[in-house]
């Protein structure tokens, strides 16, 4: 069986393929390594913040507080 040409697939097609073939390292590499955006904004983890404070912040941002 021939593998599809991942470079010609759209991002949506590639994601669909990976969902049905989760062990295909070549497809995963194409999506997450070859197509990564080097200009994406990075949000680093606040290492100096206690876990409880981070959890409270995330809950408030996601409106999970009762």
PDBQT receptor file of N, H, CA, C and O in Angstrom, charges set to zero:
ATOM      1  N   UNK A   1       0.847  -1.186   0.000  1.00  0.00    +0.000 N 
ATOM      2  CA  UNK A   1       0.000   0.000   0.000  1.00  0.00    +0.000 C 
ATOM      3  C   UNK A   1       0.891   1.248   0.000  1.00  0.00    +0.000 C 
ATOM      4  O   UNK A   1       1.821   1.352   0.799  1.00  0.00    +0.000 OA
ATOM      5  N   UNK A   2       0.601   2.183  -0.892  1.00  0.00    +0.000 N 
ATOM      6  H   UNK A   2      -0.155   2.099  -1.541  1.00  0.00    +0.000 HD
ATOM      7  CA  UNK A   2       1.380   3.425  -0.977  1.00  0.00    +0.000 C 
ATOM      8  C   UNK A   2       0.855   4.452   0.018  1.00  0.00    +0.000 C 
ATOM      9  O   UNK A   2      -0.351   4.580   0.234  1.00  0.00    +0.000 OA
ATOM     10  N   UNK A   3       1.788   5.177   0.615  1.00  0.00    +0.000 N 
ATOM     11  H   UNK A   3       2.767   5.073   0.440  1.00  0.00    +0.000 HD
ATOM     12  CA  UNK A   3       1.406   6.262   1.513  1.00  0.00    +0.000 C 
ATOM     13  C   UNK A   3       1.066   7.487   0.679  1.00  0.00    +0.000 C 
ATOM     14  O   UNK A   3       1.640   7.689  -0.391  1.00  0.00    +0.000 OA
ATOM     15  N   UNK A   4       0.134   8.308   1.163  1.00  0.00    +0.000 N 
ATOM     16  H   UNK A   4      -0.332   8.144   2.032  1.00  0.00    +0.000 HD
ATOM     17  CA  UNK A   4      -0.170   9.548   0.447  1.00  0.00    +0.000 C 
ATOM     18  C   UNK A   4       0.993  10.534   0.550  1.00  0.00    +0.000 C 
ATOM     19  O   UNK A   4       1.863  10.406   1.412  1.00  0.00    +0.000 OA
ATOM     20  N   UNK A   5       0.989  11.506  -0.338  1.00  0.00    +0.000 N 
ATOM     21  H   UNK A   5       0.283  11.610  -1.038  1.00  0.00    +0.000 HD
ATOM     22  CA  UNK A   5       2.011  12.558  -0.309  1.00  0.00    +0.000 C 
ATOM     23  C   UNK A   5       1.561  13.613   0.703  1.00  0.00    +0.000 C 
ATOM     24  O   UNK A   5       0.701  14.441   0.402  1.00  0.00    +0.000 OA
ATOM     25  N   UNK A   6       2.139  13.580   1.891  1.00  0.00    +0.000 N 
ATOM     26  H   UNK A   6       2.837  12.908   2.136  1.00  0.00    +0.000 HD
ATOM     27  CA  UNK A   6       1.720  14.470   2.971  1.00  0.00    +0.000 C 
ATOM     28  C   UNK A   6       1.971  15.937   2.648  1.00  0.00    +0.000 C 
ATOM     29  O   UNK A   6       1.264  16.808   3.153  1.00  0.00    +0.000 OA
ATOM     30  N   UNK A   7       2.961  16.220   1.820  1.00  0.00    +0.000 N 
ATOM     31  H   UNK A   7       3.536  15.513   1.409  1.00  0.00    +0.000 HD
ATOM     32  CA  UNK A   7       3.271  17.614   1.491  1.00  0.00    +0.000 C 
ATOM     33  C   UNK A   7       2.181  18.249   0.642  1.00  0.00    +0.000 C 
ATOM     34  O   UNK A   7       2.074  19.475   0.593  1.00  0.00    +0.000 OA
ATOM     35  N   UNK A   8       1.372  17.438  -0.026  1.00  0.00    +0.000 N 
ATOM     36  H   UNK A   8       1.458  16.443   0.014  1.00  0.00    +0.000 HD
ATOM     37  CA  UNK A   8       0.300  17.970  -0.876  1.00  0.00    +0.000 C 
ATOM     38  C   UNK A   8      -1.052  17.995  -0.171  1.00  0.00    +0.000 C 
ATOM     39  O   UNK A   8      -2.032  18.500  -0.719  1.00  0.00    +0.000 OA
ATOM     40  N   UNK A   9      -1.106  17.451   1.039  1.00  0.00    +0.000 N 
ATOM     41  H   UNK A   9      -0.310  17.041   1.484  1.00  0.00    +0.000 HD
ATOM     42  CA  UNK A   9      -2.356  17.438   1.799  1.00  0.00    +0.000 C 
ATOM     43  C   UNK A   9      -2.558  18.773   2.499  1.00  0.00    +0.000 C 
ATOM     44  O   UNK A   9      -1.598  19.440   2.886  1.00  0.00    +0.000 OA
ATOM     45  N   UNK A  10      -3.821  19.152   2.654  1.00  0.00    +0.000 N 
ATOM     46  H   UNK A  10      -4.600  18.610   2.339  1.00  0.00    +0.000 HD
ATOM     47  CA  UNK A  10      -4.114  20.337   3.462  1.00  0.00    +0.000 C 
ATOM     48  C   UNK A  10      -3.912  19.964   4.927  1.00  0.00    +0.000 C 
ATOM     49  O   UNK A  10      -3.826  18.786   5.274  1.00  0.00    +0.000 OA
ATOM     50  N   UNK A  11      -3.839  20.961   5.761  1.00  0.00    +0.000 N 
ATOM     51  H   UNK A  11      -3.908  21.918   5.479  1.00  0.00    +0.000 HD
ATOM     52  CA  UNK A  11      -3.672  20.711   7.201  1.00  0.00    +0.000 C 
ATOM     53  C   UNK A  11      -4.840  19.878   7.736  1.00  0.00    +0.000 C 
ATOM     54  O   UNK A  11      -4.648  18.969   8.543  1.00  0.00    +0.000 OA
ATOM     55  N   UNK A  12      -6.043  20.200   7.277  1.00  0.00    +0.000 N 
ATOM     56  H   UNK A  12      -6.199  20.938   6.621  1.00  0.00    +0.000 HD
ATOM     57  CA  UNK A  12      -7.238  19.479   7.713  1.00  0.00    +0.000 C 
ATOM     58  C   UNK A  12      -7.182  18.015   7.276  1.00  0.00    +0.000 C 
ATOM     59  O   UNK A  12      -7.504  17.122   8.060  1.00  0.00    +0.000 OA
ATOM     60  N   UNK A  13      -6.782  17.767   6.046  1.00  0.00    +0.000 N 
ATOM     61  H   UNK A  13      -6.521  18.492   5.408  1.00  0.00    +0.000 HD
ATOM     62  CA  UNK A  13      -6.661  16.396   5.535  1.00  0.00    +0.000 C 
ATOM     63  C   UNK A  13      -5.600  15.618   6.313  1.00  0.00    +0.000 C 
ATOM     64  O   UNK A  13      -5.782  14.444   6.636  1.00  0.00    +0.000 OA
ATOM     65  N   UNK A  14      -4.498  16.291   6.605  1.00  0.00    +0.000 N 
ATOM     66  H   UNK A  14      -4.350  17.244   6.343  1.00  0.00    +0.000 HD
ATOM     67  CA  UNK A  14      -3.409  15.644   7.330  1.00  0.00    +0.000 C 
ATOM     68  C   UNK A  14      -3.843  15.275   8.750  1.00  0.00    +0.000 C 
ATOM     69  O   UNK A  14      -3.519  14.190   9.233  1.00  0.00    +0.000 OA
ATOM     70  N   UNK A  15      -4.567  16.163   9.413  1.00  0.00    +0.000 N 
ATOM     71  H   UNK A  15      -4.830  17.044   9.020  1.00  0.00    +0.000 HD
ATOM     72  CA  UNK A  15      -5.073  15.865  10.754  1.00  0.00    +0.000 C 
ATOM     73  C   UNK A  15      -6.020  14.669  10.716  1.00  0.00    +0.000 C 
ATOM     74  O   UNK A  15      -5.955  13.796  11.582  1.00  0.00    +0.000 OA
ATOM     75  N   UNK A  16      -6.888  14.628   9.725  1.00  0.00    +0.000 N 
ATOM     76  H   UNK A  16      -6.940  15.337   9.021  1.00  0.00    +0.000 HD
ATOM     77  CA  UNK A  16      -7.827  13.513   9.573  1.00  0.00    +0.000 C 
ATOM     78  C   UNK A  16      -7.064  12.207   9.346  1.00  0.00    +0.000 C 
ATOM     79  O   UNK A  16      -7.413  11.172   9.915  1.00  0.00    +0.000 OA
ATOM     80  N   UNK A  17      -6.031  12.257   8.521  1.00  0.00    +0.000 N 
ATOM     81  H   UNK A  17      -5.747  13.097   8.059  1.00  0.00    +0.000 HD
ATOM     82  CA  UNK A  17      -5.212  11.075   8.252  1.00  0.00    +0.000 C 
ATOM     83  C   UNK A  17      -4.538  10.593   9.537  1.00  0.00    +0.000 C 
ATOM     84  O   UNK A  17      -4.519   9.395   9.817  1.00  0.00    +0.000 OA
ATOM     85  N   UNK A  18      -3.988  11.520  10.313  1.00  0.00    +0.000 N 
ATOM     86  H   UNK A  18      -4.003  12.494  10.085  1.00  0.00    +0.000 HD
ATOM     87  CA  UNK A  18      -3.294  11.158  11.550  1.00  0.00    +0.000 C 
ATOM     88  C   UNK A  18      -4.259  10.555  12.567  1.00  0.00    +0.000 C 
ATOM     89  O   UNK A  18      -3.891   9.643  13.307  1.00  0.00    +0.000 OA
ATOM     90  N   UNK A  19      -5.487  11.058  12.607  1.00  0.00    +0.000 N 
ATOM     91  H   UNK A  19      -5.786  11.800  12.007  1.00  0.00    +0.000 HD
ATOM     92  CA  UNK A  19      -6.470  10.482  13.527  1.00  0.00    +0.000 C 
ATOM     93  C   UNK A  19      -6.755   9.021  13.193  1.00  0.00    +0.000 C 
ATOM     94  O   UNK A  19      -6.991   8.211  14.089  1.00  0.00    +0.000 OA
ATOM     95  N   UNK A  20      -6.732   8.688  11.918  1.00  0.00    +0.000 N 
ATOM     96  H   UNK A  20      -6.540   9.346  11.190  1.00  0.00    +0.000 HD
ATOM     97  CA  UNK A  20      -6.989   7.301  11.524  1.00  0.00    +0.000 C 
ATOM     98  C   UNK A  20      -5.711   6.463  11.455  1.00  0.00    +0.000 C 
ATOM     99  O   UNK A  20      -5.785   5.237  11.372  1.00  0.00    +0.000 OA
ATOM    100  N   UNK A  21      -4.546   7.106  11.489  1.00  0.00    +0.000 N 
ATOM    101  H   UNK A  21      -4.486   8.102  11.556  1.00  0.00    +0.000 HD
ATOM    102  CA  UNK A  21      -3.247   6.412  11.468  1.00  0.00    +0.000 C 
ATOM    103  C   UNK A  21      -2.331   7.024  12.533  1.00  0.00    +0.000 C 
ATOM    104  O   UNK A  21      -1.326   7.646  12.190  1.00  0.00    +0.000 OA
ATOM    105  N   UNK A  22      -2.662   6.858  13.820  1.00  0.00    +0.000 N 
ATOM    106  H   UNK A  22      -3.479   6.353  14.098  1.00  0.00    +0.000 HD
ATOM    107  CA  UNK A  22      -1.919   7.549  14.888  1.00  0.00    +0.000 C 
ATOM    108  C   UNK A  22      -0.473   7.104  15.079  1.00  0.00    +0.000 C 
ATOM    109  O   UNK A  22       0.274   7.756  15.810  1.00  0.00    +0.000 OA
ATOM    110  N   UNK A  23      -0.066   6.024  14.448  1.00  0.00    +0.000 N 
ATOM    111  H   UNK A  23      -0.672   5.495  13.855  1.00  0.00    +0.000 HD
ATOM    112  CA  UNK A  23       1.321   5.569  14.606  1.00  0.00    +0.000 C 
ATOM    113  C   UNK A  23       2.196   5.918  13.409  1.00  0.00    +0.000 C 
ATOM    114  O   UNK A  23       3.350   5.496  13.342  1.00  0.00    +0.000 OA
ATOM    115  N   UNK A  24       1.665   6.676  12.473  1.00  0.00    +0.000 N 
ATOM    116  H   UNK A  24       0.727   7.019  12.527  1.00  0.00    +0.000 HD
ATOM    117  CA  UNK A  24       2.429   7.049  11.278  1.00  0.00    +0.000 C 
ATOM    118  C   UNK A  24       3.329   8.242  11.609  1.00  0.00    +0.000 C 
ATOM    119  O   UNK A  24       2.911   9.397  11.532  1.00  0.00    +0.000 OA
ATOM    120  N   UNK A  25       4.556   7.937  11.973  1.00  0.00    +0.000 N 
ATOM    121  H   UNK A  25       4.896   6.998  12.036  1.00  0.00    +0.000 HD
ATOM    122  CA  UNK A  25       5.507   8.977  12.381  1.00  0.00    +0.000 C 
ATOM    123  C   UNK A  25       5.787   9.986  11.279  1.00  0.00    +0.000 C 
ATOM    124  O   UNK A  25       5.997  11.166  11.561  1.00  0.00    +0.000 OA
ATOM    125  N   UNK A  26       5.793   9.545  10.049  1.00  0.00    +0.000 N 
ATOM    126  H   UNK A  26       5.623   8.587   9.820  1.00  0.00    +0.000 HD
ATOM    127  CA  UNK A  26       6.076  10.446   8.930  1.00  0.00    +0.000 C 
ATOM    128  C   UNK A  26       4.995  11.522   8.810  1.00  0.00    +0.000 C 
ATOM    129  O   UNK A  26       5.306  12.692   8.588  1.00  0.00    +0.000 OA
ATOM    130  N   UNK A  27       3.739  11.133   8.955  1.00  0.00    +0.000 N 
ATOM    131  H   UNK A  27       3.486  10.182   9.135  1.00  0.00    +0.000 HD
ATOM    132  CA  UNK A  27       2.630  12.089   8.880  1.00  0.00    +0.000 C 
ATOM    133  C   UNK A  27       2.670  13.049  10.063  1.00  0.00    +0.000 C 
ATOM    134  O   UNK A  27       2.461  14.252   9.905  1.00  0.00    +0.000 OA
ATOM    135  N   UNK A  28       2.936  12.515  11.236  1.00  0.00    +0.000 N 
ATOM    136  H   UNK A  28       3.106  11.538  11.365  1.00  0.00    +0.000 HD
ATOM    137  CA  UNK A  28       3.009  13.348  12.441  1.00  0.00    +0.000 C 
ATOM    138  C   UNK A  28       4.156  14.346  12.329  1.00  0.00    +0.000 C 
ATOM    139  O   UNK A  28       4.014  15.507  12.711  1.00  0.00    +0.000 OA
ATOM    140  N   UNK A  29       5.291  13.893  11.806  1.00  0.00    +0.000 N 
ATOM    141  H   UNK A  29       5.407  12.949  11.496  1.00  0.00    +0.000 HD
ATOM    142  CA  UNK A  29       6.444  14.777  11.612  1.00  0.00    +0.000 C 
ATOM    143  C   UNK A  29       6.097  15.906  10.637  1.00  0.00    +0.000 C 
ATOM    144  O   UNK A  29       6.480  17.056  10.851  1.00  0.00    +0.000 OA
ATOM    145  N   UNK A  30       5.377  15.575   9.579  1.00  0.00    +0.000 N 
ATOM    146  H   UNK A  30       5.066  14.641   9.405  1.00  0.00    +0.000 HD
ATOM    147  CA  UNK A  30       4.987  16.597   8.600  1.00  0.00    +0.000 C 
ATOM    148  C   UNK A  30       4.123  17.666   9.253  1.00  0.00    +0.000 C 
ATOM    149  O   UNK A  30       4.320  18.859   9.020  1.00  0.00    +0.000 OA
ATOM    150  N   UNK A  31       3.165  17.237  10.071  1.00  0.00    +0.000 N 
ATOM    151  H   UNK A  31       3.005  16.268  10.260  1.00  0.00    +0.000 HD
ATOM    152  CA  UNK A  31       2.244  18.190  10.687  1.00  0.00    +0.000 C 
ATOM    153  C   UNK A  31       2.913  19.036  11.768  1.00  0.00    +0.000 C 
ATOM    154  O   UNK A  31       2.759  20.257  11.785  1.00  0.00    +0.000 OA
ATOM    155  N   UNK A  32       3.648  18.396  12.662  1.00  0.00    +0.000 N 
ATOM    156  H   UNK A  32       3.773  17.404  12.648  1.00  0.00    +0.000 HD
ATOM    157  CA  UNK A  32       4.156  19.115  13.832  1.00  0.00    +0.000 C 
ATOM    158  C   UNK A  32       5.576  19.651  13.709  1.00  0.00    +0.000 C 
ATOM    159  O   UNK A  32       5.965  20.521  14.487  1.00  0.00    +0.000 OA
ATOM    160  N   UNK A  33       6.355  19.162  12.764  1.00  0.00    +0.000 N 
ATOM    161  H   UNK A  33       6.039  18.455  12.132  1.00  0.00    +0.000 HD
ATOM    162  CA  UNK A  33       7.724  19.650  12.607  1.00  0.00    +0.000 C 
ATOM    163  C   UNK A  33       7.850  20.483  11.339  1.00  0.00    +0.000 C 
ATOM    164  O   UNK A  33       8.247  21.647  11.394  1.00  0.00    +0.000 OA
ATOM    165  N   UNK A  34       7.521  19.904  10.222  1.00  0.00    +0.000 N 
ATOM    166  H   UNK A  34       7.198  18.959  10.177  1.00  0.00    +0.000 HD
ATOM    167  CA  UNK A  34       7.716  20.587   8.944  1.00  0.00    +0.000 C 
ATOM    168  C   UNK A  34       6.774  21.769   8.743  1.00  0.00    +0.000 C 
ATOM    169  O   UNK A  34       7.129  22.736   8.069  1.00  0.00    +0.000 OA
ATOM    170  N   UNK A  35       5.583  21.701   9.319  1.00  0.00    +0.000 N 
ATOM    171  H   UNK A  35       5.295  20.916   9.867  1.00  0.00    +0.000 HD
ATOM    172  CA  UNK A  35       4.607  22.777   9.115  1.00  0.00    +0.000 C 
ATOM    173  C   UNK A  35       4.458  23.699  10.316  1.00  0.00    +0.000 C 
ATOM    174  O   UNK A  35       3.528  24.503  10.363  1.00  0.00    +0.000 OA
ATOM    175  N   UNK A  36       5.332  23.599  11.257  1.00  0.00    +0.000 N 
ATOM    176  H   UNK A  36       6.088  22.945  11.219  1.00  0.00    +0.000 HD
ATOM    177  CA  UNK A  36       5.197  24.464  12.431  1.00  0.00    +0.000 C 
ATOM    178  C   UNK A  36       5.445  25.914  12.037  1.00  0.00    +0.000 C 
ATOM    179  O   UNK A  36       6.180  26.198  11.092  1.00  0.00    +0.000 OA
ATOM    180  N   UNK A  37       4.833  26.810  12.762  1.00  0.00    +0.000 N 
ATOM    181  H   UNK A  37       4.236  26.580  13.531  1.00  0.00    +0.000 HD
ATOM    182  CA  UNK A  37       4.971  28.233  12.495  1.00  0.00    +0.000 C 
ATOM    183  C   UNK A  37       6.040  28.804  13.428  1.00  0.00    +0.000 C 
ATOM    184  O   UNK A  37       5.825  28.856  14.639  1.00  0.00    +0.000 OA
ATOM    185  N   UNK A  38       7.178  29.230  12.896  1.00  0.00    +0.000 N 
ATOM    186  H   UNK A  38       7.352  29.188  11.912  1.00  0.00    +0.000 HD
ATOM    187  CA  UNK A  38       8.240  29.753  13.762  1.00  0.00    +0.000 C 
ATOM    188  C   UNK A  38       7.890  31.098  14.390  1.00  0.00    +0.000 C 
ATOM    189  O   UNK A  38       8.579  31.544  15.308  1.00  0.00    +0.000 OA
ATOM    190  N   UNK A  39       6.837  31.748  13.915  1.00  0.00    +0.000 N 
ATOM    191  H   UNK A  39       6.277  31.385  13.169  1.00  0.00    +0.000 HD
ATOM    192  CA  UNK A  39       6.454  33.063  14.436  1.00  0.00    +0.000 C 
ATOM    193  C   UNK A  39       5.303  32.995  15.433  1.00  0.00    +0.000 C 
ATOM    194  O   UNK A  39       4.756  34.027  15.821  1.00  0.00    +0.000 OA
ATOM    195  N   UNK A  40       4.937  31.796  15.847  1.00  0.00    +0.000 N 
ATOM    196  H   UNK A  40       5.382  30.958  15.533  1.00  0.00    +0.000 HD
ATOM    197  CA  UNK A  40       3.823  31.644  16.771  1.00  0.00    +0.000 C 
ATOM    198  C   UNK A  40       4.172  32.270  18.122  1.00  0.00    +0.000 C 
ATOM    199  O   UNK A  40       5.314  32.204  18.577  1.00  0.00    +0.000 OA
ATOM    200  N   UNK A  41       3.168  32.877  18.752  1.00  0.00    +0.000 N 
ATOM    201  H   UNK A  41       2.240  32.931  18.382  1.00  0.00    +0.000 HD
ATOM    202  CA  UNK A  41       3.391  33.500  20.054  1.00  0.00    +0.000 C 
ATOM    203  C   UNK A  41       3.488  32.406  21.115  1.00  0.00    +0.000 C 
ATOM    204  O   UNK A  41       2.645  31.510  21.165  1.00  0.00    +0.000 OA
ATOM    205  N   UNK A  42       4.505  32.477  21.951  1.00  0.00    +0.000 N 
ATOM    206  H   UNK A  42       5.190  33.205  21.909  1.00  0.00    +0.000 HD
ATOM    207  CA  UNK A  42       4.747  31.475  22.982  1.00  0.00    +0.000 C 
ATOM    208  C   UNK A  42       4.283  32.024  24.324  1.00  0.00    +0.000 C 
ATOM    209  O   UNK A  42       4.545  33.178  24.662  1.00  0.00    +0.000 OA
ATOM    210  N   UNK A  43       3.594  31.183  25.080  1.00  0.00    +0.000 N 
ATOM    211  H   UNK A  43       3.381  30.245  24.805  1.00  0.00    +0.000 HD
ATOM    212  CA  UNK A  43       3.138  31.545  26.411  1.00  0.00    +0.000 C 
ATOM    213  C   UNK A  43       3.830  30.625  27.414  1.00  0.00    +0.000 C 
ATOM    214  O   UNK A  43       3.334  29.533  27.692  1.00  0.00    +0.000 OA
ATOM    215  N   UNK A  44       4.974  31.054  27.961  1.00  0.00    +0.000 N 
ATOM    216  H   UNK A  44       5.377  31.941  27.734  1.00  0.00    +0.000 HD
ATOM    217  CA  UNK A  44       5.722  30.184  28.872  1.00  0.00    +0.000 C 
ATOM    218  C   UNK A  44       4.974  29.944  30.182  1.00  0.00    +0.000 C 
ATOM    219  O   UNK A  44       4.209  30.790  30.647  1.00  0.00    +0.000 OA
ATOM    220  N   UNK A  45       5.212  28.790  30.753  1.00  0.00    +0.000 N 
ATOM    221  H   UNK A  45       5.834  28.104  30.376  1.00  0.00    +0.000 HD
ATOM    222  CA  UNK A  45       4.636  28.418  32.035  1.00  0.00    +0.000 C 
ATOM    223  C   UNK A  45       5.272  29.272  33.129  1.00  0.00    +0.000 C 
ATOM    224  O   UNK A  45       6.495  29.401  33.168  1.00  0.00    +0.000 OA
ATOM    225  N   UNK A  46       4.465  29.859  34.022  1.00  0.00    +0.000 N 
ATOM    226  H   UNK A  46       3.471  29.754  33.991  1.00  0.00    +0.000 HD
ATOM    227  CA  UNK A  46       5.030  30.683  35.103  1.00  0.00    +0.000 C 
ATOM    228  C   UNK A  46       5.635  29.804  36.201  1.00  0.00    +0.000 C 
ATOM    229  O   UNK A  46       4.940  29.389  37.128  1.00  0.00    +0.000 OA
ATOM    230  N   UNK A  47       6.920  29.530  36.088  1.00  0.00    +0.000 N 
ATOM    231  H   UNK A  47       7.485  29.867  35.335  1.00  0.00    +0.000 HD
ATOM    232  CA  UNK A  47       7.600  28.616  37.015  1.00  0.00    +0.000 C 
ATOM    233  C   UNK A  47       7.601  29.085  38.466  1.00  0.00    +0.000 C 
ATOM    234  O   UNK A  47       7.662  28.263  39.381  1.00  0.00    +0.000 OA
ATOM    235  N   UNK A  48       7.534  30.380  38.684  1.00  0.00    +0.000 N 
ATOM    236  H   UNK A  48       7.485  31.048  37.941  1.00  0.00    +0.000 HD
ATOM    237  CA  UNK A  48       7.621  30.892  40.048  1.00  0.00    +0.000 C 
ATOM    238  C   UNK A  48       6.252  31.011  40.722  1.00  0.00    +0.000 C 
ATOM    239  O   UNK A  48       6.166  31.495  41.850  1.00  0.00    +0.000 OA
ATOM    240  N   UNK A  49       5.198  30.584  40.061  1.00  0.00    +0.000 N 
ATOM    241  H   UNK A  49       5.268  30.191  39.145  1.00  0.00    +0.000 HD
ATOM    242  CA  UNK A  49       3.851  30.706  40.599  1.00  0.00    +0.000 C 
ATOM    243  C   UNK A  49       3.406  29.368  41.217  1.00  0.00    +0.000 C 
ATOM    244  O   UNK A  49       3.580  28.322  40.591  1.00  0.00    +0.000 OA
ATOM    245  N   UNK A  50       2.838  29.385  42.427  1.00  0.00    +0.000 N 
ATOM    246  H   UNK A  50       2.696  30.234  42.935  1.00  0.00    +0.000 HD
ATOM    247  CA  UNK A  50       2.376  28.138  43.048  1.00  0.00    +0.000 C 
ATOM    248  C   UNK A  50       1.249  27.486  42.227  1.00  0.00    +0.000 C 
ATOM    249  O   UNK A  50       0.467  28.169  41.565  1.00  0.00    +0.000 OA
ATOM    250  N   UNK A  51       1.189  26.158  42.289  1.00  0.00    +0.000 N 
ATOM    251  H   UNK A  51       1.824  25.603  42.826  1.00  0.00    +0.000 HD
ATOM    252  CA  UNK A  51       0.210  25.404  41.505  1.00  0.00    +0.000 C 
ATOM    253  C   UNK A  51      -1.223  25.859  41.799  1.00  0.00    +0.000 C 
ATOM    254  O   UNK A  51      -2.019  26.017  40.873  1.00  0.00    +0.000 OA
ATOM    255  N   UNK A  52      -1.560  26.070  43.070  1.00  0.00    +0.000 N 
ATOM    256  H   UNK A  52      -0.914  25.941  43.822  1.00  0.00    +0.000 HD
ATOM    257  CA  UNK A  52      -2.917  26.470  43.445  1.00  0.00    +0.000 C 
ATOM    258  C   UNK A  52      -3.294  27.802  42.797  1.00  0.00    +0.000 C 
ATOM    259  O   UNK A  52      -4.433  27.995  42.373  1.00  0.00    +0.000 OA
ATOM    260  N   UNK A  53      -2.340  28.706  42.727  1.00  0.00    +0.000 N 
ATOM    261  H   UNK A  53      -1.414  28.549  43.072  1.00  0.00    +0.000 HD
ATOM    262  CA  UNK A  53      -2.585  30.017  42.116  1.00  0.00    +0.000 C 
ATOM    263  C   UNK A  53      -2.800  29.883  40.602  1.00  0.00    +0.000 C 
ATOM    264  O   UNK A  53      -3.663  30.550  40.030  1.00  0.00    +0.000 OA
ATOM    265  N   UNK A  54      -2.019  29.029  39.970  1.00  0.00    +0.000 N 
ATOM    266  H   UNK A  54      -1.318  28.488  40.434  1.00  0.00    +0.000 HD
ATOM    267  CA  UNK A  54      -2.173  28.784  38.526  1.00  0.00    +0.000 C 
ATOM    268  C   UNK A  54      -3.534  28.155  38.251  1.00  0.00    +0.000 C 
ATOM    269  O   UNK A  54      -4.234  28.544  37.316  1.00  0.00    +0.000 OA
ATOM    270  N   UNK A  55      -3.898  27.176  39.080  1.00  0.00    +0.000 N 
ATOM    271  H   UNK A  55      -3.329  26.860  39.839  1.00  0.00    +0.000 HD
ATOM    272  CA  UNK A  55      -5.183  26.504  38.909  1.00  0.00    +0.000 C 
ATOM    273  C   UNK A  55      -6.336  27.499  39.049  1.00  0.00    +0.000 C 
ATOM    274  O   UNK A  55      -7.277  27.467  38.257  1.00  0.00    +0.000 OA
ATOM    275  N   UNK A  56      -6.271  28.378  40.047  1.00  0.00    +0.000 N 
ATOM    276  H   UNK A  56      -5.507  28.403  40.691  1.00  0.00    +0.000 HD
ATOM    277  CA  UNK A  56      -7.312  29.383  40.257  1.00  0.00    +0.000 C 
ATOM    278  C   UNK A  56      -7.385  30.343  39.072  1.00  0.00    +0.000 C 
ATOM    279  O   UNK A  56      -8.474  30.713  38.634  1.00  0.00    +0.000 OA
ATOM    280  N   UNK A  57      -6.228  30.744  38.558  1.00  0.00    +0.000 N 
ATOM    281  H   UNK A  57      -5.343  30.443  38.915  1.00  0.00    +0.000 HD
ATOM    282  CA  UNK A  57      -6.190  31.652  37.416  1.00  0.00    +0.000 C 
ATOM    283  C   UNK A  57      -6.828  30.999  36.184  1.00  0.00    +0.000 C 
ATOM    284  O   UNK A  57      -7.624  31.627  35.486  1.00  0.00    +0.000 OA
ATOM    285  N   UNK A  58      -6.473  29.740  35.924  1.00  0.00    +0.000 N 
ATOM    286  H   UNK A  58      -5.826  29.230  36.491  1.00  0.00    +0.000 HD
ATOM    287  CA  UNK A  58      -7.030  29.047  34.760  1.00  0.00    +0.000 C 
ATOM    288  C   UNK A  58      -8.535  28.847  34.896  1.00  0.00    +0.000 C 
ATOM    289  O   UNK A  58      -9.276  29.009  33.927  1.00  0.00    +0.000 OA
ATOM    290  N   UNK A  59      -8.987  28.496  36.095  1.00  0.00    +0.000 N 
ATOM    291  H   UNK A  59      -8.386  28.365  36.883  1.00  0.00    +0.000 HD
ATOM    292  CA  UNK A  59     -10.425  28.314  36.315  1.00  0.00    +0.000 C 
ATOM    293  C   UNK A  59     -11.180  29.613  36.067  1.00  0.00    +0.000 C 
ATOM    294  O   UNK A  59     -12.254  29.607  35.466  1.00  0.00    +0.000 OA
ATOM    295  N   UNK A  60     -10.618  30.725  36.530  1.00  0.00    +0.000 N 
ATOM    296  H   UNK A  60      -9.745  30.730  37.018  1.00  0.00    +0.000 HD
ATOM    297  CA  UNK A  60     -11.299  32.006  36.323  1.00  0.00    +0.000 C 
ATOM    298  C   UNK A  60     -11.309  32.392  34.845  1.00  0.00    +0.000 C 
ATOM    299  O   UNK A  60     -12.292  32.948  34.355  1.00  0.00    +0.000 OA
ATOM    300  N   UNK A  61     -10.215  32.098  34.131  1.00  0.00    +0.000 N 
ATOM    301  H   UNK A  61      -9.416  31.646  34.528  1.00  0.00    +0.000 HD
ATOM    302  CA  UNK A  61     -10.151  32.404  32.696  1.00  0.00    +0.000 C 
ATOM    303  C   UNK A  61     -11.140  31.551  31.909  1.00  0.00    +0.000 C 
ATOM    304  O   UNK A  61     -11.712  32.001  30.917  1.00  0.00    +0.000 OA
ATOM    305  N   UNK A  62     -11.335  30.312  32.366  1.00  0.00    +0.000 N 
ATOM    306  H   UNK A  62     -10.870  29.946  33.172  1.00  0.00    +0.000 HD
ATOM    307  CA  UNK A  62     -12.246  29.398  31.675  1.00  0.00    +0.000 C 
ATOM    308  C   UNK A  62     -13.653  29.433  32.259  1.00  0.00    +0.000 C 
ATOM    309  O   UNK A  62     -14.523  28.667  31.844  1.00  0.00    +0.000 OA
ATOM    310  N   UNK A  63     -13.874  30.325  33.225  1.00  0.00    +0.000 N 
ATOM    311  H   UNK A  63     -13.167  30.947  33.562  1.00  0.00    +0.000 HD
ATOM    312  CA  UNK A  63     -15.172  30.465  33.887  1.00  0.00    +0.000 C 
ATOM    313  C   UNK A  63     -15.640  29.155  34.497  1.00  0.00    +0.000 C 
ATOM    314  O   UNK A  63     -16.800  28.774  34.338  1.00  0.00    +0.000 OA
ATOM    315  N   UNK A  64     -14.746  28.462  35.195  1.00  0.00    +0.000 N 
ATOM    316  H   UNK A  64     -13.804  28.771  35.325  1.00  0.00    +0.000 HD
ATOM    317  CA  UNK A  64     -15.088  27.196  35.828  1.00  0.00    +0.000 C 
ATOM    318  C   UNK A  64     -15.416  27.360  37.306  1.00  0.00    +0.000 C 
ATOM    319  O   UNK A  64     -15.762  26.387  37.976  1.00  0.00    +0.000 OA
ATOM    320  N   UNK A  65     -15.310  28.581  37.819  1.00  0.00    +0.000 N 
ATOM    321  H   UNK A  65     -15.029  29.372  37.275  1.00  0.00    +0.000 HD
ATOM    322  CA  UNK A  65     -15.642  28.800  39.226  1.00  0.00    +0.000 C 
ATOM    323  C   UNK A  65     -17.152  28.712  39.400  1.00  0.00    +0.000 C 
ATOM    324  O   UNK A  65     -17.907  29.191  38.554  1.00  0.00    +0.000 OA
ATOM    325  N   UNK A  66     -17.600  28.093  40.510  1.00  0.00    +0.000 N 
ATOM    326  H   UNK A  66     -16.987  27.703  41.197  1.00  0.00    +0.000 HD
ATOM    327  CA  UNK A  66     -19.053  27.973  40.746  1.00  0.00    +0.000 C 
ATOM    328  C   UNK A  66     -19.697  29.298  41.026  1.00  0.00    +0.000 C 
ATOM    329  O   UNK A  66     -20.907  29.362  41.244  1.00  0.00    +0.000 OA
TER     330      UNK A  66
